[in-house]
Amino acid sequence: MKNIPECYGIIPARYASTRFPAKPLADILGKPMFWHVFKRAAQCPELLKTVLATDDTRIYSAAEELDVPVVMTRPDHPSGTDRVMEAADILDLPGDAVVVNIQGDEPAMKPKMLTELVEPFVDSEILVTTMAKKIRAEDAENPDQVKVVFGENNRALYFSRSIIPYARDDEKPELYGHIGLYAFRMKTLKRFVSMPAGRLENTEKLEQLRLLENNIPIHIVVTDYQSIGVDRPEDIKKVIKAVSL
């Protein structure tokens, strides 16, 4: 049986955010949000190492105080994935490694989700993976909940803030919400950051569309695990309930 390549987790943590400034430092049960993300990621046995990548001295100092491995990156990255690439370079990760981009606003993430995310890399044809979960129609109406459609081979067809697929008649299609965890082969990550943002990416403000616009396939891992992303301050209450369970 083929083995999964060496896997490394990187958590991008940017201080500035239009909807939620200083989000990585948001208090959840006495610890900053990034700490909860790191602690859960560190429980994934497939990850050899997990590191926080930030652009801000306040986050960097807080990470050091909490013994969270951290690297300082440039403040001008256009996306979290670009920050992950710089961190991978700083860490001098192997060229054949799988790099996992762990969103810093997923403090309720289950470690098993990361295992599910990297398992497909036993297949050498898989270049990028991300996750999706079935959602209710009412949840799909929220533009913060990104939707994804994919083919029979689990290859992503499109991501959107709009409801996809659109039910023209009365039928109720299966709707899948995107979970913002990604894993890249190192060569694909390097290619991603070398490409300019695409037309669809700029329209939807979804960086994963850059891959699809450049014919780089994304493999969708459908999970049964629930994840609660933090987009706005009011989401903290839901997360506190989830991480307390």
N, C-alpha and C positions, 0 to 999 in steps of 0.2 A: 504493500500500500504506500502511495506517495505521501510525503510529509508536507506540512504547511511550512513555507519559508519562515525565516526569522521575522518576528513581528514586533514593532515598536509603536507605542502610543504617544501622541503629542496633543496637548490640550491648548488651543489658541485662546488667549484671554486678553481682549482689548478693553482698555478703560473707557474710551469714548463710545457712547451709544445714544442715538437720537431718542429712542423710546425709553431707555433705561440706563442713564449714565452710571458708571462704576458698578455695572452689573456683576462682574466676577467677585466683587467684595461684598455683595449683598448678604446680610446675616441670615443664616438658617440654623436655628437651634444652637446659636453661640459660635458657629464657625462660618467663614466665608464660603460662598457657593462653590468656588473652584476647589476647595478642600474636599467637599462631598463628591465632586466629580472624580477627583484624583483617587480618593479612597476606594471608590467603586471600581474604577479602571484597574487599580493595582491588584484587585482580587481575580482578574482574568488570567488564568495560567498560561495562555498563549502569548501574552505580552511579556517580552524580556525586560522591558523598561518603559516607564511612563513619565513624561516630562511636561511641565507647564511652559508655554511660550507666550511671553507678554511684551508689551511695548511701554510699560509704565512702572516707575520706581516704587509706587505704592503697592502695586500687586506683587512686584518682585520681592520687596521687603517682607510682606505678609507671608509669602510662600516660604522664604528662608526661615522665618520664625516658626513655621509649622512643619519644618523639615520636608517640604514638598520640593523635589528637584525642579529647577527653573532655569530658563535661559532668557536673555534680553534680546528682543528683535526690533527691527526698524518700525517706526510709527506710521509709515506711509504705504503699507500694504493695501491693495485694493480688495483683498478677500482674506478670510481666515485660512484658506488653503495655501495662499502665497506665504503667509506667516509660518505655516507648518513646514513648507519647503525650506525656508531660511533656517528654521530650527533643526531640521534634518541635516542640513549642511554643517551647522555649528557642532552638532553631535557626531558628525562624520559617520553616518549610518552606512552599512554595507550597500553596495549597488544592487544587490539582488533581494534586498529586504522588502517587506510589506510595511507601509507606514499608515497608521490608523489615525485619522483626524477625528478626535473626540470633542464634540461641541462642548464648550464650557458652560452652557446654559441647560445641561441635562443632568441635574443633580440627583434625579430619581432613577437614573439608568441602572439596569440590572447587568452585572458583570457577564452573565451568560449571553447577553446580546452581542458583546464583543467577540465571544467565541463563535457565535453564528455568523458574524460579519466576516471573519477571516477564514473560516473553514473552506469556502469555495476556492481558495487559492491553491488547493492541491491540484487543480486543473490549470495547467500552464497558459491556457487561452484566456483566463479571467484576468482583466487588467484593473478594474475598479469595481468595488461593491458598495452598496448602501442598503438602507432598510425601509420597509413599509409595513403597515398594519391596517387591517380593515377598520374603517371608521363609519360612524352614523351619518346619515344625510345632513342632519342639522349641524354636525361638526364640520362638514365639508363646506358649509357656507362661509366659514371664517377664513378670510384671506391669509391670516397668520398660519393657518394649517395648510401647508403645501400638499397638493395632491399629485399622484403619479399613476400613469398607466403603463403596462408592460405586456410583452407578448408571452406566448406559451413557453418560450425558453427562458423566461424571467429577464429578458433584456428590456431595459427601459425604453419606452417610446417617447414619453414627454412628461415634464413636470410643470405644474401650473398653480398659481394662487386661485384661479377660477376652478369651478367644479368640472372635473373630467372623469369619465366620459359624460357628456350631456345627454340626458334621457329625453329624446324628442317625443316619445309616446308616454304611456303611463307605466312602462316597465321600470323597475327599480334596480339599477345596475349595482354591482359590487364597487364600492368606493375604497380607495386605499390612500391613507395619509403617509406622507414621507416622514421618516425619522432621520434627523440630520447627522448621522454617523457615517463616515466614509473610510474605506481602506483602499490604498493605491499601491501598485507596484512602483518602486522608486523611479523607474524610467518613465512611467506614465505621469507620475507627479511632476517630474521635471518638465515633461512636455506640456502639461497643463499650465504651469506658470509662465512658460515661454510664449503662450498664445495670447493675443489681445482678447479683451471681452467681446463677445459676439452680440449680434442684434437682438436675439431673443433673451440673452442674459441681461442686457441693459433694460429691456422692456419689462421683464418679470422680476428683475432684481434677484435672480437665482443663479448662483455661479455654476451649478452642475450642468446648466444648459450649454455652457461653453464646451463641455465634453461632447454632448450630442451634436452640437453644431459642427464639430470637427470630426465626426464619425468615429468617436471613441466610445465603444459600448460600455454601458453601466449595467452590472448584474444586480438585480433586486433580490434581496433576502427578505422573505415574508416572515415576520415574527409574530408570536402570540403575546410577547411581553409588552407591557404598557410602559410608555415613557411620557414624561410631562416636561415639555420645554418651558423655559421662562422667557417670555417676550416683553412683559411689562411688570411693574412692581406688584400689581394685584395678583399675579400668578404665584407669588411666594407662598400665599396661604395654602394653595393646592399642593405645592411641593412639600411644605412642612408636614402636611397630613400624610403624604406618600412616604417620605423618608422616615416617619415615626413608626410605620407599620413593622 
